[in-house]
């Protein structure tokens, strides 16, 4: 993967994190009794989330790192919405309902991002398989995970069998001489 491809992938991931986390944070904040944010508030929260996500996702994104990023995004979005909505105490600790709502929003964001990334990788893998039938239809720079190899007898763990069942193993597939050619 080239440097530009990696940078583009980080940007796409940061946009996805931003859109999902701000959407879920806005819904969580409103449903937990907070004031409904204006469009300016949502854009401010989105720009801050995007900048933070872009910086954090440049490193290899681990599940723990992504979870910390989502929790930080929820907390920062809550503070921005509370501060810019004109609350008397913008830095006051949130109540239990608000905390639970933002924690649920962080969890839902993580689940949505996980499913979206798996779906995107599946679509890219399918496109790569289909493009194998059309020469020149897929860029050569696309690097996908290799497809899992089928398990052969050598890869299977040893099983205990009785002497009565030792010869009952069914080997499906073509004969060895056909498979080798």
C-alpha positions in Angstrom: 0.0 0.0 0.0 1.5 3.3 -1.0 1.7 6.3 1.3 -1.1 8.1 -0.5 -3.3 5.0 -0.3 -2.7 4.9 3.4 -3.4 8.6 3.9 -6.6 8.2 1.9 -7.7 5.2 4.0 -7.0 7.2 7.2 -9.0 10.1 5.9 -12.0 7.8 5.0 -11.8 6.2 8.5 -11.7 9.6 10.2 -14.7 10.8 8.2 -16.6 7.6 9.2 -15.7 8.0 12.9 -16.7 11.6 12.8 -20.1 11.1 11.1 -21.1 8.2 13.2 -19.8 9.5 16.6 -21.3 13.0 16.1 -24.6 11.6 15.0 -24.8 9.2 17.9 -23.6 11.8 20.3 -26.2 14.3 19.2 -28.9 11.8 19.6 -27.6 10.6 23.0 -27.3 14.2 24.3 -30.8 15.1 23.2 -32.4 11.9 24.4 -30.8 12.3 27.9 -32.3 15.7 28.5 -29.7 17.9 27.0 -30.6 20.8 24.7 -31.0 20.0 21.1 -27.9 21.3 19.4 -28.0 23.8 16.6 -26.3 23.2 13.2 -23.4 25.4 14.3 -22.9 23.2 17.3 -22.9 20.0 15.3 -20.5 21.4 12.8 -18.1 22.6 15.5 -18.3 19.1 17.2 -17.8 17.4 13.8 -14.7 19.5 12.9 -13.1 18.9 16.3 -13.9 15.2 16.1 -12.5 15.0 12.6 -9.3 16.7 13.6 -8.8 14.4 16.6 -9.7 11.3 14.6 -7.3 12.2 11.8 -4.5 12.5 14.3 -5.3 9.4 16.3 -6.0 7.1 13.3 -2.6 7.8 11.7 -1.2 5.2 14.1 -2.4 1.6 13.7 -5.9 1.5 15.0 -6.3 -1.2 17.7 -9.7 -2.0 19.2 -8.6 -0.5 22.5 -7.3 2.6 20.8 -10.5 3.0 18.8 -12.5 2.5 22.0 -10.5 5.3 23.7 -11.0 7.5 20.7 -14.7 7.0 20.7 -15.1 7.6 24.4 -13.0 10.8 24.0 -15.1 11.9 21.1 -18.3 11.4 23.1 -16.9 13.3 26.1 -15.6 16.2 23.9 -18.9 16.4 22.0 -20.8 16.5 25.2 -18.6 19.3 26.6 -18.9 21.3 23.3 -22.7 20.9 23.2 -23.0 21.9 26.9 -20.6 24.8 26.7 -21.9 26.3 23.5 -25.6 25.8 24.4 -25.2 28.5 27.1 -25.4 26.3 30.2 -24.6 27.9 33.5 -22.0 25.3 34.5 -20.5 24.0 31.2 -17.8 22.0 33.0 -20.1 20.4 35.6 -20.1 16.6 35.8 -22.9 15.0 33.8 -25.7 13.1 35.5 -26.1 9.3 35.2 -28.5 9.4 32.3 -26.3 11.6 30.2 -23.2 9.5 31.0 -25.1 6.3 30.1 -26.4 7.8 26.9 -22.9 8.8 25.8 -21.4 5.5 26.7 -24.2 3.7 24.7 -23.5 6.1 21.8 -19.8 5.2 22.0 -20.6 1.5 22.0 -23.0 1.8 19.1 -20.5 3.8 17.1 -17.9 1.1 17.6 -20.3 -1.6 16.5 -21.3 0.4 13.4 -17.7 1.1 12.5 -16.8 -2.6 12.9 -19.7 -3.8 10.7 -19.0 -1.0 8.1 -15.3 -1.9 7.8 -16.0 -5.6 7.5 -18.7 -4.9 4.8 -16.3 -2.6 2.9 -13.5 -5.3 3.0 -16.0 -7.9 1.8 -17.1 -5.7 -1.1 -13.4 -5.0 -2.0 -12.6 -8.7 -1.9 -15.6 -9.5 -4.1 -14.6 -6.8 -6.5 -11.0 -8.2 -6.6 -12.3 -11.7 -7.3 -14.7 -10.5 -10.0 -12.0 -8.4 -11.6 -9.8 -11.4 -12.0 -12.1 -12.4 -14.8 -11.7 -9.0 -16.6 -8.0 -8.2 -17.2 -7.0 -4.6 -16.4 -10.3 -3.8 -14.6 -8.8 -3.5 -11.1 -5.9 -1.3 -10.1 -2.7 -3.2 -9.3 -2.1 -1.2 -6.1 -5.1 -2.6 -4.2 -3.8 -4.9 -1.6 -6.3 -7.2 0.1 -6.0 -9.8 2.8 -5.3 -13.2 1.2 -8.3 -15.5 1.2 -8.1 -18.2 3.9 -6.7 -21.4 2.6 -8.8 -24.5 2.8 -7.8 -26.8 5.5 -6.0 -29.9 4.5 -5.3 -33.0 6.5 -1.9 -31.6 7.5 -3.5 -28.5 9.0 -6.1 -30.3 11.1 -5.3 -31.2 14.7 -4.6 -34.8 15.4 -7.7 -36.6 16.6 -7.8 -39.8 18.7 -9.6 -42.5 16.9 -10.2 -46.1 17.8 -8.7 -48.8 15.7 -12.2 -49.5 14.4 -12.5 -46.0 13.0 -8.9 -45.5 11.8 -9.7 -46.4 8.2 -13.1 -44.6 8.0 -11.7 -41.2 7.2 -13.3 -39.9 4.1 -11.0 -37.9 1.9 -13.0 -35.8 -0.5 -11.6 -34.2 -3.6 -9.7 -35.2 -6.7 -7.0 -37.9 -6.6 -3.5 -36.7 -5.7 -2.1 -37.0 -9.2 -4.8 -34.8 -10.6 -4.5 -32.2 -7.9 -0.7 -32.0 -8.4 -1.0 -31.3 -12.1 
